[in-house]
């Protein structure tokens, strides 16, 4: 899932020290790096659910040909995620793993673990906790609308509350290693501390971060 990198609509938490155009450039670089990274996954169909609906042309220009794109629908994040799962289950997919498009490239080993765990006849789920208390990845082998409806989002208890709902549904859940979003200056500074092999998958992100005005805004804090 991803928002089109339109200035003023993406990475707005970074706009306390970056301009809207700079924040959008970072969002665009993150999305491109993530998609380039994901297309190396074999034996999986790749999709991008995008927003807003009228951004199809922009998204199609950014997305590698291997990805099928379709618009997100729903009043809030939970409704949009539920619709994505419903759409893909309706296409006949049995194991679905969903991430956001504005993360650092998620290790491919996380996807391998998720798909392996979901290869089971009974309902199962996978969650990847993020450092801010949410989750960066969710995988299901059955539709579970109960974990999306009447949920509040964008706070530090999203992961815990989702895990509690899965327990109430008696759904075994694999917890993946933590990962992080890019929402604060600390997150950006953490990018510079990544080991060189990890940085290879984020070349567009690093190129944008090294623009003088952005680099100065990040390093002086």
N, C-alpha and C positions, 0 to 999 in steps of 0.2 A: 504494500500500500504506500502511496506517495502523493503528496501535494505537488502541483506544478510549481517550479521555482520562480514565482512571480513576486517582485519586490513588494514588501509590506504585508505579505500573507504567510511567509515562511520564516522559521527561526527568529520569531519576533522577540524572544527572550534575549537574543544576542544584540538587539537594537538599542540596548542601554549604552553600548560602547562602539557599535558598528552602525553604518548607515543601512537603510533598507536594501539598497542595491548590493552592498557588501554581504549582508546576511543571505540574500538570494543567491549570490555567486557561490557562497559556501554550500548552500542547500543543493544547488545544481551539481557542484563537484561531488558532494557526498552521494547523490543519486547515481551519477554516472559511474563512480567507482564501485558502488554496490552492485549495479547491474552488470558491469564488466566482470566482476568477481563471481556473481551467481551463474553467469552463463557457462562457466566451466563445470557446473554440476551435470553429471551424466545421468541418463535414465530418469529424467524428471521433466514434466511439462512446466514451463515458466510463464507466469502471468504478472501483470501489473495492474492493480486497481487504482485509478487515479482520481484526483479531484483538483479543481472543479470540473463539472461536466463539459464546459465549453473549452477546456484546455487540451482536447484530443490532439489537435494538430501539433502543438508544442511538445506534448509527451511523445508522440510518434517520432518526432525528429530526434529526441534524446535516447529513445529506447532501442536496444539492439533488435534486429529482425526476429530473433528466436522467441521473443516475448510476445504473447497475446495481451492486448490491453483492453480494459473495459472500465467504465466509470463507477466510482463509488456511489452508493445511494444509502440514505438514512439520515435521521435527524441528529444523531450524535455518534461518537466513536464506536460505542458498543453496537448500535444498530448497523453501522457501516461494516464492522467486522463480521457480524452475524450474516449480513447479506453476502459478503464475499465467500464465507464458508458455504452458505446455501447454494450460491451460484456454482461453485466448483464441485460440490457433492452432486448437484443435479447433472453435471457433465459426466458423472460416473467415476470421479476420482475417489479413492479409498483412504488415502493418507495425505493430509494437507498441512503444510507448514506456512505460517504467515509471519512476516516481519514488516517493520517500517522501512521506508526508503531513505531516511535521513540519519542513518547510523553509520559508524565506521564499519567497513566490511566485516561481516560476521564470519568467524572461522568455519570453514567447510566441514570440519569434524563435528560441529554442533548439528548441522543438518543430517549428517550420517547417523548420529546418535538418535536424533528425533525420528527419522524415517524407520530406523530399525525397531525402535520401541513401539511405534504405532502399527507395526506389522503384526497384528494380533486380532483374534476373532472377537474379543470383547472390547467394550469402549475403553479408550485410553486417551490421555492428554499429555502434552509436553509444555512446560513453561520455562522461559529464560528470564530470570530476574535482572532488572537493570538497577544501577546504583541509586537511582532516585526513588525507588520503591514501587516502580511500575514493572512492566515486563516488555522486553524487546522482541520476543518470539513466543508464538503460541501454535501448537500443533494439535490436531484432532483426527481421530479416525471415525467419528460419528458426530452428527450435528448435536450441539449442546447449547441451545439458545438461552438456557437458564443462567449461563455465566456472563451473558452480555446485557440482559434486560435489567432495567432499574438499577444500574450501577452508576456511581459517580466516578469521574475520571480526572486525570491530571493532579493527583495527590500522592502522598508517600505510602498509602495503604492499598493501592490497586492490586499489587501482586498478592499480598496477604489475603485480601478479601476474595480474590478470584480462586486462590488455593483453597480457602475455606468452603467456597461453593462447590468446588470439585470434590472435596471430601464429603460434603453433604449428599452429593450425587453418587457416592461410592465409586468414583472414577479414579483408578490408579494414575498417578501423575509423576512424570520424570522431570526433575529440576536440573536444568543445564547450568553451566558456570555463568557467573555474572558477566554482563557486558555494559556498555554505557552509551548513552545518547550524547549529542553535542548540543547543549543548551546553555552552558555557562562558560566564562573565561577559564575556569579551572579545567573544564572538559577540553578546551582548545589547547591549553598548556600541556595537558596529558598526552595529546597527540604527538607533541615534539619528543616526548619521553619514550614513545614506542620503540621497540627494537627495529633495526634496519630491515630484517626480513618481513616484519609486519607492515612496515611503511610502503613496501612495494605495491601493495594492493590499494593504496590511497594516494596515488600519484597526482590526481587532479585536485584532491583536497589540499595536499601539501603545496602544490603550485599556487593555489589561491591564498593559502595562509602566508606564503612568503611574499605576497604583494606588499610593498613598503608600508602603505597606510594601515593595512590589516595587521601586519607583523608588529608595527609600532603599538597599535591599540591593544594587542594581546600581551606583548612582553612587558609593557610598562605597568601592568596591573599586578 
